Every structure is written in structure tokens, then in C-alpha cells.
Amino acid sequence: MTKPTQKPVVTITYCIGCNWLLRAGWMAQELLSTFKEQLGGVTLVPGETGGIFEIHLDTTLIWERKRDGGFPDVKDLKTRVRDKINPNQDLGHLDRVEQASPE
């Protein structure tokens, strides 16, 4: 009997002293909405203090607030996750190049 393949899991560790739970929850919701059946889950982990905000895909650190300069926008976060779990997946309007407006 073959063992089923484990789906990747995202872990978001957020600073409780900075009250970043809502931000972490929103990002979790965005990932779960986009990657529906491709993720095994998103776990929110309260971090102590010190401004921690890290996002791991399994054991790979894909975002760290201090290293990466703040918080990811949703496009960058979804692109980083997509590139790891399903590089050929179309992210719809997030993948489209913005064109400058004619003046």
C-alpha cells in the first residue's frame, strides 16, 4: 500500500506584543482561498515579542519581516508559495503585468 503524499503546510509566526494576529489570520485566509486543496493547512503560531513575523512553507523560510523589509503584499506571498508548491499555477490577475496608463 502506497503512503499518500503529504501536502505542504504553511506556518505563520507572529509577534503577540505587536498585535499582528489579524494580519497573520488575513494572510492565512488568502493562502487557503488561493491554494485550496494544495495545502495541508496553515498554522498560526504566537511568538513572544521582538517583532517576529515569519512565514515557513514546511521547513523553508519564505518570508521574514526583518530580513525582507516589512510584511509581504499578497501578490508576493502567493507567488512565493506558488513557486514552491506548483510553479505552473496561474494566479490570475496577480500574474498579469500592469501596464502604464496612456497620458
Biopython code that builds the backbone (N, CA, C, O; Angstrom):
import numpy as np
from Bio.PDB.StructureBuilder import StructureBuilder

atoms = [
    (1, "MET", "N", (0.843, -1.181, 0.000)),
    (1, "MET", "CA", (0.000, 0.000, 0.000)),
    (1, "MET", "C", (0.888, 1.244, 0.000)),
    (1, "MET", "O", (1.791, 1.364, 0.828)),
    (2, "THR", "N", (0.630, 2.179, -0.938)),
    (2, "THR", "CA", (1.428, 3.398, -1.014)),
    (2, "THR", "C", (0.944, 4.420, 0.001)),
    (2, "THR", "O", (-0.249, 4.572, 0.264)),
    (3, "LYS", "N", (1.913, 5.100, 0.549)),
    (3, "LYS", "CA", (1.624, 6.145, 1.520)),
    (3, "LYS", "C", (1.208, 7.415, 0.772)),
    (3, "LYS", "O", (1.887, 7.803, -0.179)),
    (4, "PRO", "N", (0.114, 8.073, 1.171)),
    (4, "PRO", "CA", (-0.289, 9.301, 0.488)),
    (4, "PRO", "C", (0.758, 10.397, 0.669)),
    (4, "PRO", "O", (1.396, 10.500, 1.717)),
    (5, "THR", "N", (0.919, 11.197, -0.354)),
    (5, "THR", "CA", (1.866, 12.300, -0.304)),
    (5, "THR", "C", (1.357, 13.369, 0.656)),
    (5, "THR", "O", (0.189, 13.757, 0.624)),
    (6, "GLN", "N", (2.263, 13.830, 1.507)),
    (6, "GLN", "CA", (1.900, 14.896, 2.437)),
    (6, "GLN", "C", (1.795, 16.226, 1.696)),
    (6, "GLN", "O", (2.657, 16.566, 0.886)),
    (7, "LYS", "N", (0.754, 16.958, 1.977)),
    (7, "LYS", "CA", (0.626, 18.298, 1.414)),
    (7, "LYS", "C", (1.459, 19.260, 2.259)),
    (7, "LYS", "O", (1.590, 19.074, 3.469)),
    (8, "PRO", "N", (2.020, 20.288, 1.621)),
    (8, "PRO", "CA", (2.827, 21.250, 2.381)),
    (8, "PRO", "C", (1.964, 22.053, 3.358)),
    (8, "PRO", "O", (0.774, 22.275, 3.133)),
    (9, "VAL", "N", (2.592, 22.470, 4.422)),
    (9, "VAL", "CA", (1.919, 23.248, 5.465)),
    (9, "VAL", "C", (2.638, 24.580, 5.626)),
    (9, "VAL", "O", (3.867, 24.633, 5.682)),
    (10, "VAL", "N", (1.863, 25.648, 5.700)),
    (10, "VAL", "CA", (2.407, 26.984, 5.949)),
    (10, "VAL", "C", (2.280, 27.271, 7.444)),
    (10, "VAL", "O", (1.244, 26.997, 8.052)),
    (11, "THR", "N", (3.331, 27.818, 8.023)),
    (11, "THR", "CA", (3.309, 28.247, 9.417)),
    (11, "THR", "C", (3.635, 29.725, 9.464)),
    (11, "THR", "O", (4.659, 30.166, 8.942)),
    (12, "ILE", "N", (2.751, 30.488, 10.097)),
    (12, "ILE", "CA", (2.962, 31.926, 10.250)),
    (12, "ILE", "C", (3.167, 32.202, 11.742)),
    (12, "ILE", "O", (2.264, 32.005, 12.555)),
    (13, "THR", "N", (4.365, 32.658, 12.077)),
    (13, "THR", "CA", (4.677, 33.022, 13.458)),
    (13, "THR", "C", (4.636, 34.539, 13.558)),
    (13, "THR", "O", (5.311, 35.240, 12.804)),
    (14, "TYR", "N", (3.832, 35.041, 14.502)),
    (14, "TYR", "CA", (3.602, 36.481, 14.612)),
    (14, "TYR", "C", (3.857, 36.952, 16.042)),
    (14, "TYR", "O", (3.718, 36.187, 16.995)),
    (15, "CYS", "N", (4.226, 38.198, 16.171)),
    (15, "CYS", "CA", (4.504, 38.803, 17.470)),
    (15, "CYS", "C", (3.194, 39.145, 18.191)),
    (15, "CYS", "O", (2.369, 39.904, 17.681)),
    (16, "ILE", "N", (3.022, 38.571, 19.386)),
    (16, "ILE", "CA", (1.804, 38.878, 20.145)),
    (16, "ILE", "C", (1.874, 40.277, 20.760)),
    (16, "ILE", "O", (0.846, 40.926, 20.951)),
    (17, "GLY", "N", (3.082, 40.738, 21.067)),
    (17, "GLY", "CA", (3.244, 42.077, 21.629)),
    (17, "GLY", "C", (2.911, 43.179, 20.638)),
    (17, "GLY", "O", (2.538, 44.286, 21.027)),
    (18, "CYS", "N", (3.047, 42.869, 19.356)),
    (18, "CYS", "CA", (2.775, 43.839, 18.289)),
    (18, "CYS", "C", (1.339, 43.737, 17.767)),
    (18, "CYS", "O", (0.929, 44.512, 16.904)),
    (19, "ASN", "N", (0.586, 42.780, 18.296)),
    (19, "ASN", "CA", (-0.809, 42.562, 17.883)),
    (19, "ASN", "C", (-0.945, 42.265, 16.384)),
    (19, "ASN", "O", (-1.788, 42.851, 15.705)),
    (20, "TRP", "N", (-0.117, 41.358, 15.881)),
    (20, "TRP", "CA", (-0.148, 41.029, 14.457)),
    (20, "TRP", "C", (-0.986, 39.792, 14.139)),
    (20, "TRP", "O", (-0.865, 39.222, 13.054)),
    (21, "LEU", "N", (-1.836, 39.377, 15.083)),
    (21, "LEU", "CA", (-2.700, 38.214, 14.852)),
    (21, "LEU", "C", (-3.628, 38.431, 13.663)),
    (21, "LEU", "O", (-3.765, 37.533, 12.831)),
    (22, "LEU", "N", (-4.266, 39.587, 13.554)),
    (22, "LEU", "CA", (-5.201, 39.828, 12.451)),
    (22, "LEU", "C", (-4.490, 39.798, 11.104)),
    (22, "LEU", "O", (-5.032, 39.270, 10.134)),
    (23, "ARG", "N", (-3.295, 40.351, 11.032)),
    (23, "ARG", "CA", (-2.508, 40.328, 9.796)),
    (23, "ARG", "C", (-2.177, 38.878, 9.426)),
    (23, "ARG", "O", (-2.320, 38.478, 8.271)),
    (24, "ALA", "N", (-1.737, 38.101, 10.413)),
    (24, "ALA", "CA", (-1.398, 36.701, 10.167)),
    (24, "ALA", "C", (-2.639, 35.916, 9.729)),
    (24, "ALA", "O", (-2.567, 35.088, 8.821)),
    (25, "GLY", "N", (-3.762, 36.179, 10.371)),
    (25, "GLY", "CA", (-5.011, 35.500, 10.013)),
    (25, "GLY", "C", (-5.472, 35.838, 8.609)),
    (25, "GLY", "O", (-5.950, 34.968, 7.880)),
    (26, "TRP", "N", (-5.333, 37.090, 8.230)),
    (26, "TRP", "CA", (-5.716, 37.510, 6.879)),
    (26, "TRP", "C", (-4.845, 36.818, 5.838)),
    (26, "TRP", "O", (-5.344, 36.362, 4.809)),
    (27, "MET", "N", (-3.531, 36.739, 6.109)),
    (27, "MET", "CA", (-2.636, 36.077, 5.162)),
    (27, "MET", "C", (-2.957, 34.586, 5.064)),
    (27, "MET", "O", (-2.909, 34.009, 3.977)),
    (28, "ALA", "N", (-3.280, 33.969, 6.185)),
    (28, "ALA", "CA", (-3.680, 32.559, 6.178)),
    (28, "ALA", "C", (-4.927, 32.358, 5.322)),
    (28, "ALA", "O", (-4.995, 31.416, 4.532)),
    (29, "GLN", "N", (-5.903, 33.232, 5.475)),
    (29, "GLN", "CA", (-7.143, 33.161, 4.702)),
    (29, "GLN", "C", (-6.852, 33.295, 3.211)),
    (29, "GLN", "O", (-7.406, 32.547, 2.406)),
    (30, "GLU", "N", (-6.008, 34.221, 2.840)),
    (30, "GLU", "CA", (-5.653, 34.425, 1.435)),
    (30, "GLU", "C", (-4.986, 33.175, 0.847)),
    (30, "GLU", "O", (-5.308, 32.763, -0.267)),
    (31, "LEU", "N", (-4.065, 32.580, 1.595)),
    (31, "LEU", "CA", (-3.384, 31.380, 1.108)),
    (31, "LEU", "C", (-4.341, 30.203, 0.973)),
    (31, "LEU", "O", (-4.304, 29.476, -0.019)),
    (32, "LEU", "N", (-5.197, 30.019, 1.973)),
    (32, "LEU", "CA", (-6.145, 28.909, 1.920)),
    (32, "LEU", "C", (-7.170, 29.094, 0.801)),
    (32, "LEU", "O", (-7.607, 28.115, 0.196)),
    (33, "SER", "N", (-7.550, 30.323, 0.524)),
    (33, "SER", "CA", (-8.503, 30.587, -0.567)),
    (33, "SER", "C", (-7.875, 30.314, -1.923)),
    (33, "SER", "O", (-8.538, 29.790, -2.819)),
    (34, "THR", "N", (-6.613, 30.660, -2.084)),
    (34, "THR", "CA", (-5.942, 30.502, -3.374)),
    (34, "THR", "C", (-5.492, 29.069, -3.620)),
    (34, "THR", "O", (-5.633, 28.557, -4.730)),
    (35, "PHE", "N", (-4.950, 28.416, -2.590)),
    (35, "PHE", "CA", (-4.340, 27.107, -2.791)),
    (35, "PHE", "C", (-5.203, 25.956, -2.261)),
    (35, "PHE", "O", (-4.724, 24.832, -2.118)),
    (36, "LYS", "N", (-6.443, 26.235, -1.978)),
    (36, "LYS", "CA", (-7.468, 25.300, -1.518)),
    (36, "LYS", "C", (-6.965, 23.897, -1.164)),
    (36, "LYS", "O", (-6.614, 23.639, -0.013)),
    (37, "GLU", "N", (-6.930, 23.009, -2.125)),
    (37, "GLU", "CA", (-6.616, 21.602, -1.871)),
    (37, "GLU", "C", (-5.128, 21.294, -1.970)),
    (37, "GLU", "O", (-4.727, 20.145, -1.779)),
    (38, "GLN", "N", (-4.308, 22.285, -2.260)),
    (38, "GLN", "CA", (-2.872, 22.052, -2.423)),
    (38, "GLN", "C", (-2.099, 22.151, -1.113)),
    (38, "GLN", "O", (-0.987, 21.637, -0.999)),
    (39, "LEU", "N", (-2.693, 22.814, -0.127)),
    (39, "LEU", "CA", (-2.033, 22.965, 1.170)),
    (39, "LEU", "C", (-2.641, 22.001, 2.181)),
    (39, "LEU", "O", (-3.838, 21.714, 2.154)),
    (40, "GLY", "N", (-1.788, 21.514, 3.069)),
    (40, "GLY", "CA", (-2.264, 20.671, 4.153)),
    (40, "GLY", "C", (-2.796, 21.485, 5.316)),
    (40, "GLY", "O", (-3.383, 20.940, 6.250)),
    (41, "GLY", "N", (-2.588, 22.796, 5.255)),
    (41, "GLY", "CA", (-3.093, 23.674, 6.298)),
    (41, "GLY", "C", (-2.197, 24.888, 6.468)),
    (41, "GLY", "O", (-1.099, 24.973, 5.919)),
    (42, "VAL", "N", (-2.714, 25.822, 7.250)),
    (42, "VAL", "CA", (-1.941, 27.000, 7.651)),
    (42, "VAL", "C", (-2.059, 27.087, 9.164)),
    (42, "VAL", "O", (-3.162, 27.100, 9.711)),
    (43, "THR", "N", (-0.925, 27.147, 9.831)),
    (43, "THR", "CA", (-0.887, 27.200, 11.274)),
    (43, "THR", "C", (-0.410, 28.575, 11.717)),
    (43, "THR", "O", (0.586, 29.092, 11.212)),
    (44, "LEU", "N", (-1.132, 29.160, 12.666)),
    (44, "LEU", "CA", (-0.727, 30.437, 13.263)),
    (44, "LEU", "C", (-0.064, 30.147, 14.602)),
    (44, "LEU", "O", (-0.622, 29.451, 15.450)),
    (45, "VAL", "N", (1.141, 30.696, 14.776)),
    (45, "VAL", "CA", (1.908, 30.451, 15.992)),
    (45, "VAL", "C", (2.209, 31.780, 16.660)),
    (45, "VAL", "O", (2.911, 32.614, 16.087)),
    (46, "PRO", "N", (1.684, 31.994, 17.878)),
    (46, "PRO", "CA", (2.001, 33.235, 18.576)),
    (46, "PRO", "C", (3.460, 33.240, 19.028)),
    (46, "PRO", "O", (3.912, 32.342, 19.738)),
    (47, "GLY", "N", (4.191, 34.281, 18.595)),
    (47, "GLY", "CA", (5.582, 34.449, 19.011)),
    (47, "GLY", "C", (5.624, 35.376, 20.207)),
    (47, "GLY", "O", (4.714, 36.179, 20.412)),
    (48, "GLU", "N", (6.652, 35.268, 20.976)),
    (48, "GLU", "CA", (6.745, 36.096, 22.175)),
    (48, "GLU", "C", (6.742, 37.585, 21.830)),
    (48, "GLU", "O", (5.676, 38.167, 21.630)),
    (49, "THR", "N", (7.878, 38.187, 21.760)),
    (49, "THR", "CA", (7.968, 39.607, 21.445)),
    (49, "THR", "C", (9.130, 39.808, 20.494)),
    (49, "THR", "O", (9.705, 38.840, 19.998)),
    (50, "GLY", "N", (9.476, 41.050, 20.241)),
    (50, "GLY", "CA", (10.631, 41.326, 19.396)),
    (50, "GLY", "C", (10.284, 41.536, 17.942)),
    (50, "GLY", "O", (11.176, 41.617, 17.097)),
    (51, "GLY", "N", (9.009, 41.623, 17.636)),
    (51, "GLY", "CA", (8.615, 41.936, 16.269)),
    (51, "GLY", "C", (8.719, 40.779, 15.290)),
    (51, "GLY", "O", (8.888, 40.999, 14.090)),
    (52, "ILE", "N", (8.623, 39.555, 15.780)),
    (52, "ILE", "CA", (8.738, 38.405, 14.886)),
    (52, "ILE", "C", (7.532, 38.312, 13.949)),
    (52, "ILE", "O", (6.385, 38.453, 14.373)),
    (53, "PHE", "N", (7.813, 38.078, 12.690)),
    (53, "PHE", "CA", (6.781, 37.751, 11.709)),
    (53, "PHE", "C", (7.471, 36.924, 10.635)),
    (53, "PHE", "O", (8.135, 37.456, 9.745)),
    (54, "GLU", "N", (7.299, 35.607, 10.741)),
    (54, "GLU", "CA", (7.946, 34.680, 9.821)),
    (54, "GLU", "C", (6.910, 33.775, 9.180)),
    (54, "GLU", "O", (5.921, 33.392, 9.805)),
    (55, "ILE", "N", (7.156, 33.443, 7.928)),
    (55, "ILE", "CA", (6.281, 32.516, 7.219)),
    (55, "ILE", "C", (7.154, 31.392, 6.673)),
    (55, "ILE", "O", (8.094, 31.621, 5.913)),
    (56, "HIS", "N", (6.817, 30.176, 7.081)),
    (56, "HIS", "CA", (7.523, 28.984, 6.619)),
    (56, "HIS", "C", (6.586, 28.144, 5.760)),
    (56, "HIS", "O", (5.390, 28.049, 6.038)),
    (57, "LEU", "N", (7.132, 27.545, 4.728)),
    (57, "LEU", "CA", (6.436, 26.520, 3.959)),
    (57, "LEU", "C", (7.172, 25.240, 4.291)),
    (57, "LEU", "O", (8.300, 25.030, 3.844)),
    (58, "ASP", "N", (6.536, 24.385, 5.075)),
    (58, "ASP", "CA", (7.196, 23.250, 5.709)),
    (58, "ASP", "C", (8.399, 23.794, 6.475)),
    (58, "ASP", "O", (8.212, 24.573, 7.409)),
    (59, "THR", "N", (9.610, 23.420, 6.122)),
    (59, "THR", "CA", (10.779, 23.893, 6.892)),
    (59, "THR", "C", (11.503, 25.050, 6.207)),
    (59, "THR", "O", (12.506, 25.543, 6.725)),
    (60, "THR", "N", (11.007, 25.490, 5.048)),
    (60, "THR", "CA", (11.667, 26.561, 4.297)),
    (60, "THR", "C", (11.109, 27.927, 4.701)),
    (60, "THR", "O", (9.903, 28.162, 4.614)),
    (61, "LEU", "N", (11.985, 28.815, 5.139)),
    (61, "LEU", "CA", (11.591, 30.180, 5.472)),
    (61, "LEU", "C", (11.360, 30.940, 4.167)),
    (61, "LEU", "O", (12.294, 31.147, 3.393)),
    (62, "ILE", "N", (10.111, 31.357, 3.925)),
    (62, "ILE", "CA", (9.834, 32.092, 2.686)),
    (62, "ILE", "C", (9.624, 33.583, 2.920)),
    (62, "ILE", "O", (9.641, 34.360, 1.966)),
    (63, "TRP", "N", (9.425, 33.998, 4.173)),
    (63, "TRP", "CA", (9.334, 35.421, 4.479)),
    (63, "TRP", "C", (9.738, 35.643, 5.924)),
    (63, "TRP", "O", (9.331, 34.904, 6.819)),
    (64, "GLU", "N", (10.547, 36.674, 6.137)),
    (64, "GLU", "CA", (10.929, 37.083, 7.483)),
    (64, "GLU", "C", (10.922, 38.599, 7.505)),
    (64, "GLU", "O", (11.656, 39.243, 6.755)),
    (65, "ARG", "N", (10.103, 39.159, 8.354)),
    (65, "ARG", "CA", (9.854, 40.601, 8.366)),
    (65, "ARG", "C", (11.136, 41.430, 8.430)),
    (65, "ARG", "O", (11.282, 42.386, 7.667)),
    (66, "LYS", "N", (12.046, 41.094, 9.303)),
    (66, "LYS", "CA", (13.271, 41.889, 9.448)),
    (66, "LYS", "C", (14.191, 41.708, 8.246)),
    (66, "LYS", "O", (14.759, 42.683, 7.754)),
    (67, "ARG", "N", (14.344, 40.494, 7.775)),
    (67, "ARG", "CA", (15.212, 40.207, 6.630)),
    (67, "ARG", "C", (14.667, 40.792, 5.332)),
    (67, "ARG", "O", (15.411, 41.350, 4.525)),
    (68, "ASP", "N", (13.340, 40.654, 5.144)),
    (68, "ASP", "CA", (12.714, 41.024, 3.871)),
    (68, "ASP", "C", (12.122, 42.430, 3.856)),
    (68, "ASP", "O", (11.540, 42.841, 2.852)),
    (69, "GLY", "N", (12.258, 43.162, 4.938)),
    (69, "GLY", "CA", (11.847, 44.565, 4.952)),
    (69, "GLY", "C", (10.356, 44.799, 5.122)),
    (69, "GLY", "O", (9.733, 45.449, 4.283)),
    (70, "GLY", "N", (9.788, 44.288, 6.176)),
    (70, "GLY", "CA", (8.374, 44.526, 6.448)),
    (70, "GLY", "C", (7.534, 43.292, 6.180)),
    (70, "GLY", "O", (7.987, 42.159, 6.338)),
    (71, "PHE", "N", (6.307, 43.540, 5.775)),
    (71, "PHE", "CA", (5.358, 42.457, 5.538)),
    (71, "PHE", "C", (5.187, 42.240, 4.036)),
    (71, "PHE", "O", (5.295, 43.183, 3.251)),
    (72, "PRO", "N", (4.921, 40.999, 3.641)),
    (72, "PRO", "CA", (4.713, 40.762, 2.211)),
    (72, "PRO", "C", (3.361, 41.293, 1.765)),
    (72, "PRO", "O", (2.389, 41.247, 2.519)),
    (73, "ASP", "N", (3.300, 41.800, 0.533)),
    (73, "ASP", "CA", (1.971, 42.067, -0.003)),
    (73, "ASP", "C", (1.434, 40.719, -0.473)),
    (73, "ASP", "O", (2.194, 39.762, -0.626)),
    (74, "VAL", "N", (0.151, 40.646, -0.698)),
    (74, "VAL", "CA", (-0.479, 39.365, -1.003)),
    (74, "VAL", "C", (0.065, 38.759, -2.296)),
    (74, "VAL", "O", (0.182, 37.539, -2.406)),
    (75, "LYS", "N", (0.394, 39.592, -3.260)),
    (75, "LYS", "CA", (0.939, 39.088, -4.523)),
    (75, "LYS", "C", (2.277, 38.394, -4.298)),
    (75, "LYS", "O", (2.490, 37.290, -4.800)),
    (76, "ASP", "N", (3.168, 39.015, -3.564)),
    (76, "ASP", "CA", (4.478, 38.443, -3.309)),
    (76, "ASP", "C", (4.360, 37.149, -2.508)),
    (76, "ASP", "O", (5.032, 36.165, -2.817)),
    (77, "LEU", "N", (3.517, 37.145, -1.489)),
    (77, "LEU", "CA", (3.346, 35.955, -0.659)),
    (77, "LEU", "C", (2.808, 34.788, -1.485)),
    (77, "LEU", "O", (3.348, 33.684, -1.431)),
    (78, "LYS", "N", (1.754, 35.033, -2.240)),
    (78, "LYS", "CA", (1.169, 33.961, -3.051)),
    (78, "LYS", "C", (2.142, 33.480, -4.122)),
    (78, "LYS", "O", (2.186, 32.289, -4.428)),
    (79, "THR", "N", (2.913, 34.384, -4.686)),
    (79, "THR", "CA", (3.893, 33.994, -5.699)),
    (79, "THR", "C", (4.967, 33.102, -5.087)),
    (79, "THR", "O", (5.355, 32.101, -5.689)),
    (80, "ARG", "N", (5.449, 33.452, -3.904)),
    (80, "ARG", "CA", (6.484, 32.643, -3.257)),
    (80, "ARG", "C", (5.967, 31.250, -2.917)),
    (80, "ARG", "O", (6.678, 30.261, -3.093)),
    (81, "VAL", "N", (4.737, 31.172, -2.432)),
    (81, "VAL", "CA", (4.154, 29.859, -2.118)),
    (81, "VAL", "C", (3.934, 29.074, -3.402)),
    (81, "VAL", "O", (4.309, 27.905, -3.485)),
    (82, "ARG", "N", (3.336, 29.699, -4.396)),
    (82, "ARG", "CA", (3.081, 29.035, -5.677)),
    (82, "ARG", "C", (4.364, 28.497, -6.295)),
    (82, "ARG", "O", (4.393, 27.368, -6.784)),
    (83, "ASP", "N", (5.424, 29.297, -6.275)),
    (83, "ASP", "CA", (6.691, 28.895, -6.883)),
    (83, "ASP", "C", (7.276, 27.651, -6.222)),
    (83, "ASP", "O", (8.039, 26.917, -6.850)),
    (84, "LYS", "N", (6.925, 27.409, -4.965)),
    (84, "LYS", "CA", (7.414, 26.223, -4.248)),
    (84, "LYS", "C", (6.511, 25.006, -4.448)),
    (84, "LYS", "O", (7.009, 23.887, -4.575)),
    (85, "ILE", "N", (5.186, 25.208, -4.477)),
    (85, "ILE", "CA", (4.297, 24.039, -4.499)),
    (85, "ILE", "C", (3.754, 23.694, -5.877)),
    (85, "ILE", "O", (3.442, 22.532, -6.137)),
    (86, "ASN", "N", (3.633, 24.677, -6.768)),
    (86, "ASN", "CA", (3.066, 24.423, -8.093)),
    (86, "ASN", "C", (3.444, 25.566, -9.033)),
    (86, "ASN", "O", (2.611, 26.422, -9.329)),
    (87, "PRO", "N", (4.704, 25.588, -9.508)),
    (87, "PRO", "CA", (5.204, 26.714, -10.309)),
    (87, "PRO", "C", (4.391, 27.021, -11.563)),
    (87, "PRO", "O", (4.453, 28.142, -12.068)),
    (88, "ASN", "N", (3.645, 26.071, -12.069)),
    (88, "ASN", "CA", (2.868, 26.297, -13.292)),
    (88, "ASN", "C", (1.476, 26.871, -13.032)),
    (88, "ASN", "O", (0.751, 27.187, -13.974)),
    (89, "GLN", "N", (1.102, 27.005, -11.769)),
    (89, "GLN", "CA", (-0.235, 27.506, -11.449)),
    (89, "GLN", "C", (-0.367, 28.977, -11.815)),
    (89, "GLN", "O", (0.505, 29.790, -11.506)),
    (90, "ASP", "N", (-1.464, 29.304, -12.474)),
    (90, "ASP", "CA", (-1.777, 30.695, -12.814)),
    (90, "ASP", "C", (-2.448, 31.343, -11.612)),
    (90, "ASP", "O", (-3.409, 30.802, -11.067)),
    (91, "LEU", "N", (-1.949, 32.485, -11.205)),
    (91, "LEU", "CA", (-2.558, 33.225, -10.100)),
    (91, "LEU", "C", (-3.533, 34.285, -10.599)),
    (91, "LEU", "O", (-3.851, 35.230, -9.877)),
    (92, "GLY", "N", (-4.000, 34.131, -11.818)),
    (92, "GLY", "CA", (-4.992, 35.045, -12.370)),
    (92, "GLY", "C", (-4.448, 36.449, -12.489)),
    (92, "GLY", "O", (-3.349, 36.663, -13.001)),
    (93, "HIS", "N", (-5.231, 37.409, -12.011)),
    (93, "HIS", "CA", (-4.852, 38.815, -12.166)),
    (93, "HIS", "C", (-3.543, 39.154, -11.462)),
    (93, "HIS", "O", (-2.899, 40.139, -11.825)),
    (94, "LEU", "N", (-3.130, 38.374, -10.471)),
    (94, "LEU", "CA", (-1.862, 38.645, -9.788)),
    (94, "LEU", "C", (-0.662, 38.388, -10.686)),
    (94, "LEU", "O", (0.407, 38.957, -10.468)),
    (95, "ASP", "N", (-0.827, 37.535, -11.694)),
    (95, "ASP", "CA", (0.275, 37.227, -12.607)),
    (95, "ASP", "C", (0.341, 38.183, -13.788)),
    (95, "ASP", "O", (1.325, 38.178, -14.529)),
    (96, "ARG", "N", (-0.656, 38.978, -13.971)),
    (96, "ARG", "CA", (-0.668, 39.866, -15.132)),
    (96, "ARG", "C", (0.200, 41.092, -14.868)),
    (96, "ARG", "O", (0.179, 41.664, -13.778)),
    (97, "VAL", "N", (0.947, 41.473, -15.865)),
    (97, "VAL", "CA", (1.827, 42.639, -15.758)),
    (97, "VAL", "C", (0.967, 43.892, -15.882)),
    (97, "VAL", "O", (0.138, 44.018, -16.783)),
    (98, "GLU", "N", (1.189, 44.807, -14.956)),
    (98, "GLU", "CA", (0.452, 46.067, -15.021)),
    (98, "GLU", "C", (1.027, 46.934, -16.125)),
    (98, "GLU", "O", (2.242, 47.071, -16.262)),
    (99, "GLN", "N", (0.139, 47.513, -16.902)),
    (99, "GLN", "CA", (0.570, 48.400, -17.968)),
    (99, "GLN", "C", (0.344, 49.839, -17.547)),
    (99, "GLN", "O", (-0.637, 50.161, -16.877)),
    (100, "ALA", "N", (1.272, 50.700, -17.953)),
    (100, "ALA", "CA", (1.143, 52.116, -17.622)),
    (100, "ALA", "C", (-0.033, 52.703, -18.359)),
    (100, "ALA", "O", (-0.294, 52.337, -19.505)),
    (101, "SER", "N", (-0.741, 53.598, -17.726)),
    (101, "SER", "CA", (-1.879, 54.274, -18.354)),
    (101, "SER", "C", (-1.381, 55.285, -19.376)),
    (101, "SER", "O", (-0.432, 56.021, -19.106)),
    (102, "PRO", "N", (-2.006, 55.328, -20.539)),
    (102, "PRO", "CA", (-1.610, 56.348, -21.520)),
    (102, "PRO", "C", (-1.982, 57.734, -21.002)),
    (102, "PRO", "O", (-3.030, 57.914, -20.383)),
    (103, "GLU", "N", (-1.135, 58.686, -21.256)),
    (103, "GLU", "CA", (-1.408, 60.062, -20.765)),
    (103, "GLU", "C", (-2.045, 60.899, -21.807)),
    (103, "GLU", "O", (-2.338, 62.070, -21.565)),
]
sb = StructureBuilder()
sb.init_structure("model")
sb.init_model(0)
sb.init_chain("A")
sb.init_seg("    ")
for serial, (resi, resn, name, xyz) in enumerate(atoms, 1):
    if name == "N":
        sb.init_residue(resn, " ", resi, " ")
    sb.init_atom(name, np.array(xyz, "f"), 0.0, 1.0, " ", f" {name:<3s}", serial, name[0])
structure = sb.get_structure()
